[in-house]
Amino acid sequence: MKKHGCRTWLGLLCDEADGKKTPRLRAHLPDCPPCRAMLASLKRTVAVLKSAPLGGKPTSSLKNALRRRLRRSSRLAVACL
């Protein structure tokens, strides 16, 4: 993810992490390690959210896992912007 294009790819990264096919992003990923890292982090976050029980309060382990993943994702996003 080149510094000047990070914002361009963020929406597509979110779409891809959510399971949507994004041909432009897929063509970009082989040449961009930061985008690949961000996508991997987003996919892990989506997986954690999907594993959360529906209804009720989230467990403390789920909250902690989400906090860790969000911190990692935030550091990656800030480094690229």
VENMO-V404489 format. One line per field, one symbol per residue. phi: phi as a letter, one per 20 degrees, with the letter a starting at -180 (. if undefined). burial: b if it has 16 or more other C-alpha atoms within 10 Angstrom, else e. A space follows every 10 residues. Layout:
BEGIN
phi = ???
burial = ???
END
This chain:
BEGIN
phi = .fgfdgffeg fffffffene ecgffffegg ecgfffffff ffffffffff effemmefff ffgfffgfff fffffffffe e
burial = beeeebeebb ebbbbbbeee eeeebeeebe eeebbbebbe bbbebbeeee eeeeeeeeee eeeeebeebe eebeebbeeb e
END
